[in-house]
Amino acid sequence: MRIAMFQPDIAGNVGTVLRLGACLGVGVDLIEPMGFPWSDRALARAGMDYAAQASVVRHVDWEAFRTQVPRRLVLLTTRGAVPLPQARFEADDTLLLGSEGSGVPEEVHAAADLAVFIPMRPAMRSLNVAVAGAMVLGEVLRQTASWPKAHAPEFR
């Protein structure tokens, strides 16, 4: 299981997805260009101390990503054909999140093996991309029985 971000615009969303990946043991792919400068300092600010624990692969562009990640591609999109409650996932899927400002281009839509949308109330446009990714990832982990072994967190 992997979660990919297509040309993300907002460092905070990348940080949230990195934290999600680190906590749940899911690899993260970042498809460039990104809408902000990538640096250890910016990454640390966005991903807190979790960023260093995330398994991250940066791809120079869409073509490089498709060459390096040949898994089944599940696009999360408001233009999806399958509502999340009806979607069936596989343990080696790659979940793809679109750019916050523009989603993904038509060629990326066409490359998706499955296009999933999250049902929402009428007149609502979309969820935050990191929130949507977390919701769908939770369902994928449930369906594939891939949640990390549970433990009680230590509180200080």
MODELLER restraints for C-alpha pairs under 7 A, 6 or more apart:
rsr = mdl.restraints
at = mdl.atoms
rsr.add(forms.Gaussian(group=physical.xy_distance, feature=features.Distance(at['CA:1:A'], at['CA:26:A']), mean=6.00, stdev=0.5))
rsr.add(forms.Gaussian(group=physical.xy_distance, feature=features.Distance(at['CA:1:A'], at['CA:27:A']), mean=6.95, stdev=0.5))
rsr.add(forms.Gaussian(group=physical.xy_distance, feature=features.Distance(at['CA:1:A'], at['CA:91:A']), mean=5.64, stdev=0.5))
rsr.add(forms.Gaussian(group=physical.xy_distance, feature=features.Distance(at['CA:1:A'], at['CA:92:A']), mean=4.51, stdev=0.5))
rsr.add(forms.Gaussian(group=physical.xy_distance, feature=features.Distance(at['CA:1:A'], at['CA:93:A']), mean=5.23, stdev=0.5))
rsr.add(forms.Gaussian(group=physical.xy_distance, feature=features.Distance(at['CA:1:A'], at['CA:94:A']), mean=5.79, stdev=0.5))
rsr.add(forms.Gaussian(group=physical.xy_distance, feature=features.Distance(at['CA:2:A'], at['CA:26:A']), mean=5.46, stdev=0.5))
rsr.add(forms.Gaussian(group=physical.xy_distance, feature=features.Distance(at['CA:2:A'], at['CA:27:A']), mean=4.73, stdev=0.5))
rsr.add(forms.Gaussian(group=physical.xy_distance, feature=features.Distance(at['CA:2:A'], at['CA:28:A']), mean=5.75, stdev=0.5))
rsr.add(forms.Gaussian(group=physical.xy_distance, feature=features.Distance(at['CA:2:A'], at['CA:93:A']), mean=6.60, stdev=0.5))
rsr.add(forms.Gaussian(group=physical.xy_distance, feature=features.Distance(at['CA:2:A'], at['CA:94:A']), mean=4.63, stdev=0.5))
rsr.add(forms.Gaussian(group=physical.xy_distance, feature=features.Distance(at['CA:2:A'], at['CA:95:A']), mean=6.23, stdev=0.5))
rsr.add(forms.Gaussian(group=physical.xy_distance, feature=features.Distance(at['CA:3:A'], at['CA:27:A']), mean=6.33, stdev=0.5))
rsr.add(forms.Gaussian(group=physical.xy_distance, feature=features.Distance(at['CA:3:A'], at['CA:28:A']), mean=5.00, stdev=0.5))
rsr.add(forms.Gaussian(group=physical.xy_distance, feature=features.Distance(at['CA:3:A'], at['CA:29:A']), mean=6.26, stdev=0.5))
rsr.add(forms.Gaussian(group=physical.xy_distance, feature=features.Distance(at['CA:3:A'], at['CA:94:A']), mean=5.49, stdev=0.5))
rsr.add(forms.Gaussian(group=physical.xy_distance, feature=features.Distance(at['CA:3:A'], at['CA:95:A']), mean=4.64, stdev=0.5))
rsr.add(forms.Gaussian(group=physical.xy_distance, feature=features.Distance(at['CA:3:A'], at['CA:96:A']), mean=6.00, stdev=0.5))
rsr.add(forms.Gaussian(group=physical.xy_distance, feature=features.Distance(at['CA:4:A'], at['CA:28:A']), mean=5.56, stdev=0.5))
rsr.add(forms.Gaussian(group=physical.xy_distance, feature=features.Distance(at['CA:4:A'], at['CA:29:A']), mean=4.35, stdev=0.5))
rsr.add(forms.Gaussian(group=physical.xy_distance, feature=features.Distance(at['CA:4:A'], at['CA:30:A']), mean=5.78, stdev=0.5))
rsr.add(forms.Gaussian(group=physical.xy_distance, feature=features.Distance(at['CA:4:A'], at['CA:94:A']), mean=6.78, stdev=0.5))
rsr.add(forms.Gaussian(group=physical.xy_distance, feature=features.Distance(at['CA:4:A'], at['CA:95:A']), mean=5.94, stdev=0.5))
rsr.add(forms.Gaussian(group=physical.xy_distance, feature=features.Distance(at['CA:4:A'], at['CA:96:A']), mean=4.71, stdev=0.5))
rsr.add(forms.Gaussian(group=physical.xy_distance, feature=features.Distance(at['CA:4:A'], at['CA:97:A']), mean=6.06, stdev=0.5))
rsr.add(forms.Gaussian(group=physical.xy_distance, feature=features.Distance(at['CA:5:A'], at['CA:29:A']), mean=6.29, stdev=0.5))
rsr.add(forms.Gaussian(group=physical.xy_distance, feature=features.Distance(at['CA:5:A'], at['CA:30:A']), mean=5.11, stdev=0.5))
rsr.add(forms.Gaussian(group=physical.xy_distance, feature=features.Distance(at['CA:5:A'], at['CA:31:A']), mean=6.02, stdev=0.5))
rsr.add(forms.Gaussian(group=physical.xy_distance, feature=features.Distance(at['CA:5:A'], at['CA:96:A']), mean=5.86, stdev=0.5))
rsr.add(forms.Gaussian(group=physical.xy_distance, feature=features.Distance(at['CA:5:A'], at['CA:97:A']), mean=4.81, stdev=0.5))
rsr.add(forms.Gaussian(group=physical.xy_distance, feature=features.Distance(at['CA:5:A'], at['CA:98:A']), mean=6.09, stdev=0.5))
rsr.add(forms.Gaussian(group=physical.xy_distance, feature=features.Distance(at['CA:6:A'], at['CA:30:A']), mean=6.51, stdev=0.5))
rsr.add(forms.Gaussian(group=physical.xy_distance, feature=features.Distance(at['CA:6:A'], at['CA:31:A']), mean=4.92, stdev=0.5))
rsr.add(forms.Gaussian(group=physical.xy_distance, feature=features.Distance(at['CA:6:A'], at['CA:96:A']), mean=6.99, stdev=0.5))
rsr.add(forms.Gaussian(group=physical.xy_distance, feature=features.Distance(at['CA:6:A'], at['CA:97:A']), mean=6.04, stdev=0.5))
rsr.add(forms.Gaussian(group=physical.xy_distance, feature=features.Distance(at['CA:6:A'], at['CA:98:A']), mean=4.98, stdev=0.5))
rsr.add(forms.Gaussian(group=physical.xy_distance, feature=features.Distance(at['CA:6:A'], at['CA:99:A']), mean=5.48, stdev=0.5))
rsr.add(forms.Gaussian(group=physical.xy_distance, feature=features.Distance(at['CA:7:A'], at['CA:31:A']), mean=5.32, stdev=0.5))
rsr.add(forms.Gaussian(group=physical.xy_distance, feature=features.Distance(at['CA:7:A'], at['CA:32:A']), mean=4.99, stdev=0.5))
rsr.add(forms.Gaussian(group=physical.xy_distance, feature=features.Distance(at['CA:7:A'], at['CA:33:A']), mean=5.33, stdev=0.5))
rsr.add(forms.Gaussian(group=physical.xy_distance, feature=features.Distance(at['CA:7:A'], at['CA:34:A']), mean=4.79, stdev=0.5))
rsr.add(forms.Gaussian(group=physical.xy_distance, feature=features.Distance(at['CA:7:A'], at['CA:99:A']), mean=5.39, stdev=0.5))
rsr.add(forms.Gaussian(group=physical.xy_distance, feature=features.Distance(at['CA:8:A'], at['CA:34:A']), mean=5.18, stdev=0.5))
rsr.add(forms.Gaussian(group=physical.xy_distance, feature=features.Distance(at['CA:8:A'], at['CA:35:A']), mean=6.13, stdev=0.5))
rsr.add(forms.Gaussian(group=physical.xy_distance, feature=features.Distance(at['CA:8:A'], at['CA:99:A']), mean=4.74, stdev=0.5))
rsr.add(forms.Gaussian(group=physical.xy_distance, feature=features.Distance(at['CA:8:A'], at['CA:100:A']), mean=6.36, stdev=0.5))
rsr.add(forms.Gaussian(group=physical.xy_distance, feature=features.Distance(at['CA:9:A'], at['CA:34:A']), mean=5.79, stdev=0.5))
rsr.add(forms.Gaussian(group=physical.xy_distance, feature=features.Distance(at['CA:9:A'], at['CA:35:A']), mean=4.08, stdev=0.5))
rsr.add(forms.Gaussian(group=physical.xy_distance, feature=features.Distance(at['CA:9:A'], at['CA:36:A']), mean=6.43, stdev=0.5))
rsr.add(forms.Gaussian(group=physical.xy_distance, feature=features.Distance(at['CA:9:A'], at['CA:99:A']), mean=6.25, stdev=0.5))
rsr.add(forms.Gaussian(group=physical.xy_distance, feature=features.Distance(at['CA:9:A'], at['CA:100:A']), mean=6.05, stdev=0.5))
rsr.add(forms.Gaussian(group=physical.xy_distance, feature=features.Distance(at['CA:10:A'], at['CA:35:A']), mean=6.64, stdev=0.5))
rsr.add(forms.Gaussian(group=physical.xy_distance, feature=features.Distance(at['CA:10:A'], at['CA:36:A']), mean=6.93, stdev=0.5))
rsr.add(forms.Gaussian(group=physical.xy_distance, feature=features.Distance(at['CA:11:A'], at['CA:36:A']), mean=6.64, stdev=0.5))
rsr.add(forms.Gaussian(group=physical.xy_distance, feature=features.Distance(at['CA:11:A'], at['CA:46:A']), mean=5.96, stdev=0.5))
rsr.add(forms.Gaussian(group=physical.xy_distance, feature=features.Distance(at['CA:12:A'], at['CA:46:A']), mean=4.92, stdev=0.5))
rsr.add(forms.Gaussian(group=physical.xy_distance, feature=features.Distance(at['CA:13:A'], at['CA:130:A']), mean=5.64, stdev=0.5))
rsr.add(forms.Gaussian(group=physical.xy_distance, feature=features.Distance(at['CA:15:A'], at['CA:43:A']), mean=6.75, stdev=0.5))
rsr.add(forms.Gaussian(group=physical.xy_distance, feature=features.Distance(at['CA:15:A'], at['CA:46:A']), mean=4.42, stdev=0.5))
rsr.add(forms.Gaussian(group=physical.xy_distance, feature=features.Distance(at['CA:15:A'], at['CA:47:A']), mean=3.75, stdev=0.5))
rsr.add(forms.Gaussian(group=physical.xy_distance, feature=features.Distance(at['CA:15:A'], at['CA:51:A']), mean=6.98, stdev=0.5))
rsr.add(forms.Gaussian(group=physical.xy_distance, feature=features.Distance(at['CA:16:A'], at['CA:47:A']), mean=6.20, stdev=0.5))
rsr.add(forms.Gaussian(group=physical.xy_distance, feature=features.Distance(at['CA:16:A'], at['CA:130:A']), mean=6.40, stdev=0.5))
rsr.add(forms.Gaussian(group=physical.xy_distance, feature=features.Distance(at['CA:17:A'], at['CA:130:A']), mean=5.94, stdev=0.5))
rsr.add(forms.Gaussian(group=physical.xy_distance, feature=features.Distance(at['CA:18:A'], at['CA:28:A']), mean=6.71, stdev=0.5))
rsr.add(forms.Gaussian(group=physical.xy_distance, feature=features.Distance(at['CA:18:A'], at['CA:47:A']), mean=6.25, stdev=0.5))
rsr.add(forms.Gaussian(group=physical.xy_distance, feature=features.Distance(at['CA:18:A'], at['CA:51:A']), mean=5.69, stdev=0.5))
rsr.add(forms.Gaussian(group=physical.xy_distance, feature=features.Distance(at['CA:18:A'], at['CA:54:A']), mean=5.80, stdev=0.5))
rsr.add(forms.Gaussian(group=physical.xy_distance, feature=features.Distance(at['CA:19:A'], at['CA:47:A']), mean=6.04, stdev=0.5))
rsr.add(forms.Gaussian(group=physical.xy_distance, feature=features.Distance(at['CA:19:A'], at['CA:50:A']), mean=5.28, stdev=0.5))
rsr.add(forms.Gaussian(group=physical.xy_distance, feature=features.Distance(at['CA:19:A'], at['CA:51:A']), mean=6.21, stdev=0.5))
rsr.add(forms.Gaussian(group=physical.xy_distance, feature=features.Distance(at['CA:19:A'], at['CA:54:A']), mean=6.94, stdev=0.5))
rsr.add(forms.Gaussian(group=physical.xy_distance, feature=features.Distance(at['CA:21:A'], at['CA:27:A']), mean=5.83, stdev=0.5))
rsr.add(forms.Gaussian(group=physical.xy_distance, feature=features.Distance(at['CA:21:A'], at['CA:28:A']), mean=6.32, stdev=0.5))
rsr.add(forms.Gaussian(group=physical.xy_distance, feature=features.Distance(at['CA:21:A'], at['CA:54:A']), mean=5.94, stdev=0.5))
rsr.add(forms.Gaussian(group=physical.xy_distance, feature=features.Distance(at['CA:22:A'], at['CA:50:A']), mean=6.30, stdev=0.5))
rsr.add(forms.Gaussian(group=physical.xy_distance, feature=features.Distance(at['CA:22:A'], at['CA:53:A']), mean=5.55, stdev=0.5))
rsr.add(forms.Gaussian(group=physical.xy_distance, feature=features.Distance(at['CA:22:A'], at['CA:54:A']), mean=4.27, stdev=0.5))
rsr.add(forms.Gaussian(group=physical.xy_distance, feature=features.Distance(at['CA:24:A'], at['CA:148:A']), mean=6.18, stdev=0.5))
rsr.add(forms.Gaussian(group=physical.xy_distance, feature=features.Distance(at['CA:27:A'], at['CA:54:A']), mean=6.93, stdev=0.5))
rsr.add(forms.Gaussian(group=physical.xy_distance, feature=features.Distance(at['CA:27:A'], at['CA:55:A']), mean=4.92, stdev=0.5))
rsr.add(forms.Gaussian(group=physical.xy_distance, feature=features.Distance(at['CA:27:A'], at['CA:56:A']), mean=6.10, stdev=0.5))
rsr.add(forms.Gaussian(group=physical.xy_distance, feature=features.Distance(at['CA:28:A'], at['CA:55:A']), mean=6.07, stdev=0.5))
rsr.add(forms.Gaussian(group=physical.xy_distance, feature=features.Distance(at['CA:28:A'], at['CA:56:A']), mean=4.83, stdev=0.5))
rsr.add(forms.Gaussian(group=physical.xy_distance, feature=features.Distance(at['CA:28:A'], at['CA:57:A']), mean=6.37, stdev=0.5))
rsr.add(forms.Gaussian(group=physical.xy_distance, feature=features.Distance(at['CA:29:A'], at['CA:56:A']), mean=5.79, stdev=0.5))
rsr.add(forms.Gaussian(group=physical.xy_distance, feature=features.Distance(at['CA:29:A'], at['CA:57:A']), mean=4.86, stdev=0.5))
rsr.add(forms.Gaussian(group=physical.xy_distance, feature=features.Distance(at['CA:29:A'], at['CA:58:A']), mean=5.84, stdev=0.5))
rsr.add(forms.Gaussian(group=physical.xy_distance, feature=features.Distance(at['CA:30:A'], at['CA:57:A']), mean=6.29, stdev=0.5))
rsr.add(forms.Gaussian(group=physical.xy_distance, feature=features.Distance(at['CA:30:A'], at['CA:58:A']), mean=4.78, stdev=0.5))
rsr.add(forms.Gaussian(group=physical.xy_distance, feature=features.Distance(at['CA:30:A'], at['CA:59:A']), mean=6.06, stdev=0.5))
rsr.add(forms.Gaussian(group=physical.xy_distance, feature=features.Distance(at['CA:31:A'], at['CA:58:A']), mean=6.13, stdev=0.5))
rsr.add(forms.Gaussian(group=physical.xy_distance, feature=features.Distance(at['CA:31:A'], at['CA:59:A']), mean=4.88, stdev=0.5))
rsr.add(forms.Gaussian(group=physical.xy_distance, feature=features.Distance(at['CA:31:A'], at['CA:60:A']), mean=6.37, stdev=0.5))
rsr.add(forms.Gaussian(group=physical.xy_distance, feature=features.Distance(at['CA:31:A'], at['CA:61:A']), mean=5.56, stdev=0.5))
rsr.add(forms.Gaussian(group=physical.xy_distance, feature=features.Distance(at['CA:31:A'], at['CA:62:A']), mean=6.22, stdev=0.5))
rsr.add(forms.Gaussian(group=physical.xy_distance, feature=features.Distance(at['CA:31:A'], at['CA:65:A']), mean=6.70, stdev=0.5))
rsr.add(forms.Gaussian(group=physical.xy_distance, feature=features.Distance(at['CA:32:A'], at['CA:59:A']), mean=5.99, stdev=0.5))
rsr.add(forms.Gaussian(group=physical.xy_distance, feature=features.Distance(at['CA:32:A'], at['CA:60:A']), mean=5.17, stdev=0.5))
rsr.add(forms.Gaussian(group=physical.xy_distance, feature=features.Distance(at['CA:32:A'], at['CA:61:A']), mean=5.08, stdev=0.5))
rsr.add(forms.Gaussian(group=physical.xy_distance, feature=features.Distance(at['CA:33:A'], at['CA:60:A']), mean=6.90, stdev=0.5))
rsr.add(forms.Gaussian(group=physical.xy_distance, feature=features.Distance(at['CA:33:A'], at['CA:61:A']), mean=6.73, stdev=0.5))
rsr.add(forms.Gaussian(group=physical.xy_distance, feature=features.Distance(at['CA:43:A'], at['CA:51:A']), mean=6.82, stdev=0.5))
rsr.add(forms.Gaussian(group=physical.xy_distance, feature=features.Distance(at['CA:44:A'], at['CA:51:A']), mean=6.47, stdev=0.5))
rsr.add(forms.Gaussian(group=physical.xy_distance, feature=features.Distance(at['CA:59:A'], at['CA:65:A']), mean=5.47, stdev=0.5))
rsr.add(forms.Gaussian(group=physical.xy_distance, feature=features.Distance(at['CA:71:A'], at['CA:92:A']), mean=6.79, stdev=0.5))
rsr.add(forms.Gaussian(group=physical.xy_distance, feature=features.Distance(at['CA:71:A'], at['CA:93:A']), mean=6.10, stdev=0.5))
rsr.add(forms.Gaussian(group=physical.xy_distance, feature=features.Distance(at['CA:71:A'], at['CA:94:A']), mean=6.37, stdev=0.5))
rsr.add(forms.Gaussian(group=physical.xy_distance, feature=features.Distance(at['CA:72:A'], at['CA:93:A']), mean=5.10, stdev=0.5))
rsr.add(forms.Gaussian(group=physical.xy_distance, feature=features.Distance(at['CA:72:A'], at['CA:94:A']), mean=6.17, stdev=0.5))
rsr.add(forms.Gaussian(group=physical.xy_distance, feature=features.Distance(at['CA:72:A'], at['CA:113:A']), mean=6.09, stdev=0.5))
rsr.add(forms.Gaussian(group=physical.xy_distance, feature=features.Distance(at['CA:73:A'], at['CA:93:A']), mean=6.11, stdev=0.5))
rsr.add(forms.Gaussian(group=physical.xy_distance, feature=features.Distance(at['CA:73:A'], at['CA:94:A']), mean=5.09, stdev=0.5))
rsr.add(forms.Gaussian(group=physical.xy_distance, feature=features.Distance(at['CA:73:A'], at['CA:95:A']), mean=6.26, stdev=0.5))
rsr.add(forms.Gaussian(group=physical.xy_distance, feature=features.Distance(at['CA:73:A'], at['CA:96:A']), mean=6.89, stdev=0.5))
rsr.add(forms.Gaussian(group=physical.xy_distance, feature=features.Distance(at['CA:73:A'], at['CA:112:A']), mean=5.14, stdev=0.5))
rsr.add(forms.Gaussian(group=physical.xy_distance, feature=features.Distance(at['CA:73:A'], at['CA:113:A']), mean=5.29, stdev=0.5))
rsr.add(forms.Gaussian(group=physical.xy_distance, feature=features.Distance(at['CA:73:A'], at['CA:114:A']), mean=6.62, stdev=0.5))
rsr.add(forms.Gaussian(group=physical.xy_distance, feature=features.Distance(at['CA:74:A'], at['CA:93:A']), mean=6.70, stdev=0.5))
rsr.add(forms.Gaussian(group=physical.xy_distance, feature=features.Distance(at['CA:74:A'], at['CA:94:A']), mean=5.97, stdev=0.5))
rsr.add(forms.Gaussian(group=physical.xy_distance, feature=features.Distance(at['CA:74:A'], at['CA:95:A']), mean=4.83, stdev=0.5))
rsr.add(forms.Gaussian(group=physical.xy_distance, feature=features.Distance(at['CA:74:A'], at['CA:96:A']), mean=5.92, stdev=0.5))
rsr.add(forms.Gaussian(group=physical.xy_distance, feature=features.Distance(at['CA:74:A'], at['CA:112:A']), mean=5.85, stdev=0.5))
rsr.add(forms.Gaussian(group=physical.xy_distance, feature=features.Distance(at['CA:74:A'], at['CA:113:A']), mean=5.98, stdev=0.5))
rsr.add(forms.Gaussian(group=physical.xy_distance, feature=features.Distance(at['CA:74:A'], at['CA:114:A']), mean=4.79, stdev=0.5))
rsr.add(forms.Gaussian(group=physical.xy_distance, feature=features.Distance(at['CA:74:A'], at['CA:115:A']), mean=5.84, stdev=0.5))
rsr.add(forms.Gaussian(group=physical.xy_distance, feature=features.Distance(at['CA:75:A'], at['CA:95:A']), mean=5.99, stdev=0.5))
rsr.add(forms.Gaussian(group=physical.xy_distance, feature=features.Distance(at['CA:75:A'], at['CA:96:A']), mean=4.75, stdev=0.5))
rsr.add(forms.Gaussian(group=physical.xy_distance, feature=features.Distance(at['CA:75:A'], at['CA:97:A']), mean=6.49, stdev=0.5))
rsr.add(forms.Gaussian(group=physical.xy_distance, feature=features.Distance(at['CA:75:A'], at['CA:112:A']), mean=5.87, stdev=0.5))
rsr.add(forms.Gaussian(group=physical.xy_distance, feature=features.Distance(at['CA:75:A'], at['CA:114:A']), mean=6.20, stdev=0.5))
rsr.add(forms.Gaussian(group=physical.xy_distance, feature=features.Distance(at['CA:75:A'], at['CA:115:A']), mean=4.73, stdev=0.5))
rsr.add(forms.Gaussian(group=physical.xy_distance, feature=features.Distance(at['CA:75:A'], at['CA:116:A']), mean=6.11, stdev=0.5))
rsr.add(forms.Gaussian(group=physical.xy_distance, feature=features.Distance(at['CA:76:A'], at['CA:96:A']), mean=6.10, stdev=0.5))
rsr.add(forms.Gaussian(group=physical.xy_distance, feature=features.Distance(at['CA:76:A'], at['CA:97:A']), mean=5.72, stdev=0.5))
rsr.add(forms.Gaussian(group=physical.xy_distance, feature=features.Distance(at['CA:76:A'], at['CA:115:A']), mean=5.98, stdev=0.5))
rsr.add(forms.Gaussian(group=physical.xy_distance, feature=features.Distance(at['CA:76:A'], at['CA:116:A']), mean=4.99, stdev=0.5))
rsr.add(forms.Gaussian(group=physical.xy_distance, feature=features.Distance(at['CA:76:A'], at['CA:117:A']), mean=5.82, stdev=0.5))
rsr.add(forms.Gaussian(group=physical.xy_distance, feature=features.Distance(at['CA:77:A'], at['CA:115:A']), mean=6.50, stdev=0.5))
rsr.add(forms.Gaussian(group=physical.xy_distance, feature=features.Distance(at['CA:77:A'], at['CA:116:A']), mean=6.04, stdev=0.5))
rsr.add(forms.Gaussian(group=physical.xy_distance, feature=features.Distance(at['CA:77:A'], at['CA:117:A']), mean=5.31, stdev=0.5))
rsr.add(forms.Gaussian(group=physical.xy_distance, feature=features.Distance(at['CA:78:A'], at['CA:117:A']), mean=5.31, stdev=0.5))
rsr.add(forms.Gaussian(group=physical.xy_distance, feature=features.Distance(at['CA:78:A'], at['CA:126:A']), mean=6.89, stdev=0.5))
rsr.add(forms.Gaussian(group=physical.xy_distance, feature=features.Distance(at['CA:79:A'], at['CA:117:A']), mean=6.86, stdev=0.5))
rsr.add(forms.Gaussian(group=physical.xy_distance, feature=features.Distance(at['CA:80:A'], at['CA:115:A']), mean=4.45, stdev=0.5))
rsr.add(forms.Gaussian(group=physical.xy_distance, feature=features.Distance(at['CA:80:A'], at['CA:116:A']), mean=4.63, stdev=0.5))
rsr.add(forms.Gaussian(group=physical.xy_distance, feature=features.Distance(at['CA:80:A'], at['CA:117:A']), mean=4.86, stdev=0.5))
rsr.add(forms.Gaussian(group=physical.xy_distance, feature=features.Distance(at['CA:81:A'], at['CA:115:A']), mean=5.72, stdev=0.5))
rsr.add(forms.Gaussian(group=physical.xy_distance, feature=features.Distance(at['CA:81:A'], at['CA:116:A']), mean=6.11, stdev=0.5))
rsr.add(forms.Gaussian(group=physical.xy_distance, feature=features.Distance(at['CA:82:A'], at['CA:115:A']), mean=6.24, stdev=0.5))
rsr.add(forms.Gaussian(group=physical.xy_distance, feature=features.Distance(at['CA:82:A'], at['CA:116:A']), mean=4.82, stdev=0.5))
rsr.add(forms.Gaussian(group=physical.xy_distance, feature=features.Distance(at['CA:82:A'], at['CA:117:A']), mean=6.16, stdev=0.5))
rsr.add(forms.Gaussian(group=physical.xy_distance, feature=features.Distance(at['CA:83:A'], at['CA:116:A']), mean=5.66, stdev=0.5))
rsr.add(forms.Gaussian(group=physical.xy_distance, feature=features.Distance(at['CA:83:A'], at['CA:117:A']), mean=4.99, stdev=0.5))
rsr.add(forms.Gaussian(group=physical.xy_distance, feature=features.Distance(at['CA:83:A'], at['CA:118:A']), mean=5.82, stdev=0.5))
rsr.add(forms.Gaussian(group=physical.xy_distance, feature=features.Distance(at['CA:83:A'], at['CA:119:A']), mean=6.25, stdev=0.5))
rsr.add(forms.Gaussian(group=physical.xy_distance, feature=features.Distance(at['CA:84:A'], at['CA:116:A']), mean=5.87, stdev=0.5))
rsr.add(forms.Gaussian(group=physical.xy_distance, feature=features.Distance(at['CA:84:A'], at['CA:117:A']), mean=5.78, stdev=0.5))
rsr.add(forms.Gaussian(group=physical.xy_distance, feature=features.Distance(at['CA:84:A'], at['CA:118:A']), mean=5.34, stdev=0.5))
rsr.add(forms.Gaussian(group=physical.xy_distance, feature=features.Distance(at['CA:87:A'], at['CA:116:A']), mean=6.95, stdev=0.5))
rsr.add(forms.Gaussian(group=physical.xy_distance, feature=features.Distance(at['CA:89:A'], at['CA:140:A']), mean=5.81, stdev=0.5))
rsr.add(forms.Gaussian(group=physical.xy_distance, feature=features.Distance(at['CA:89:A'], at['CA:143:A']), mean=6.84, stdev=0.5))
rsr.add(forms.Gaussian(group=physical.xy_distance, feature=features.Distance(at['CA:90:A'], at['CA:144:A']), mean=6.49, stdev=0.5))
rsr.add(forms.Gaussian(group=physical.xy_distance, feature=features.Distance(at['CA:91:A'], at['CA:144:A']), mean=5.60, stdev=0.5))
rsr.add(forms.Gaussian(group=physical.xy_distance, feature=features.Distance(at['CA:97:A'], at['CA:129:A']), mean=6.60, stdev=0.5))
rsr.add(forms.Gaussian(group=physical.xy_distance, feature=features.Distance(at['CA:97:A'], at['CA:133:A']), mean=6.82, stdev=0.5))
rsr.add(forms.Gaussian(group=physical.xy_distance, feature=features.Distance(at['CA:98:A'], at['CA:104:A']), mean=5.15, stdev=0.5))
rsr.add(forms.Gaussian(group=physical.xy_distance, feature=features.Distance(at['CA:100:A'], at['CA:129:A']), mean=6.47, stdev=0.5))
rsr.add(forms.Gaussian(group=physical.xy_distance, feature=features.Distance(at['CA:141:A'], at['CA:147:A']), mean=5.33, stdev=0.5))
